[in-house]
Amino acid sequence: MPDIRLVIFDWDGTLADSTGAIVRAMPHAAPICGLPVPEPAAVLDIIGLGLPEAIFRIWPEIDAAQMAALRDAYSRHYIAEAEYSSRLFPGVEATLSELRGYGMHLAVATGKSRRGLDRALGRTGLAAHFVVTRCADEGAGKPDPEMLHRILEHTGTDPEQAVMVGDTEYDLDMAARAGMPAVGVSFGAHDAERLLAYNPIAILERIADLVPLLLAEGVVGPAAGDDDGNDAD
């Protein structure tokens, strides 16, 4: 694998243990808007997509008024669960700090809205770790690779010098479309078998396993070369 300068993370289900809050918020919002309550599996399936795309995936016949009402009801319930929606997986802060110590630049590519991600970054205190973040409401959502292209442009990085870390097929599909290697995690929304279809470097059972994986691949540490890790714009 070429030397990696940039590690891009999904948020929900990858860094934040927030999938449960999403699965609870969507069924709570549905009856308020006169929509059938979705099964938990249906909500897990759409985690990673932007909210409008996710809603259309579950309720393809939804009209504009219902869409607006559902988005509002969903957001209010999700925000009310701040204790859960902003909870990080074990080892996240240490992993981010260790990657930065090896000279990696870090970024986020998420299906969340800008307002939602900024709220989560503020609650978790992780904002300073990331050189750039991109959200679904700032362009095309996953699995379109636009947000990865924007992150690469911002950091002056080639696709082969970056890796996408995510818990859904939309993350790994997006990386593949951008020509970027990817690492899956098995503790989020989609199971390992579903992720393996996109040929990730590995499927991790803990986010803390990411640095050892990159060390083993020669991506970080002395084998990777200190200059390459520190010179990215």
Residue, then its C-alpha position, 0 to 999 in steps of 0.5 A: m500500500p502506498d504511504i497514507r497521508l490522510v485518514i477520512f472517517d465516517w461519523d455515525g457508527t464509526l466514531a460515534d456510537s449513535t446508531g441506536a439513537i437514529v434507530r429510535a428517532m426515526p420510528h418515533a417521528a413517523p407516526i407524528c407525520g402520519l407515516p408507517v413506523p419502519e422496522p429497526a432493520a430498515v433504519l439501520d439499512i439507511i444509516g450513512l445516507g443523507l437524511p432526505e435520501a434516507i427518508f425517500r429510501i424508507w418512504p418512497e411515496i412521501d410528499a413535501a409536507q410530510m418530508a418537512a414534518l418528518r425531518d423536523a420531528y426526527s431532528r428534535h427527537y435525535i437532539a433530545e438524545a444528546e447523551y447517546s447521539s454524541r457518545l464515542f466508541p471506546g478508543v476513538e480519542a486515543t486513536l485520533s491522537e495517535l494517528r496525528g502523532y504519526g503525521m496523519h491528516l484526519a478528516v470526516a465525510t458524513g451523511k450528517s448535515r453541517r449543523g448536525l456534525d458541528r453540534a456533535l463535534g462541539r459536544t465531543g470536543l473532537a473538532a481540533h483533530f480534523v483538518v477538514t470535514r464534509c457533510a451530506d448537505e454540502g453537495a452530493g451525498k454518499p455513495d457519490p464520491e464528491m465529498l471525498h474529492r473535495i477533501l482530497e482537493h483541500t488537503g492536496t492528497d491523491p486518492e491512493q494516499a488516503v484511506m476511508v474508514g466507515d461502517t456502511e456499504y455507502d462509505l466503502d462504495m464511495a471510497a471505491r468510486a473515488g479510487m481510494p482504499a477503505v477500512g470497514v468497521s463491524f460495530g456500526a450499522h452494516d455487518a461485516e459480510r455486507l462490507l466485504a463485498y467492497n473489498p476493504i483492506a480489513i474489517l475492524e472489530r474496534i476502532a483501536d485496531l486501526v493504528p496497529l493495522l496501518l503499522a502492519e501495512g507499513v503505512v505509519g511508523p518508520a516504514a512509511g517515512d516521516d517526511d511524507g506524513n508531515d508534508a501534506d498541505 
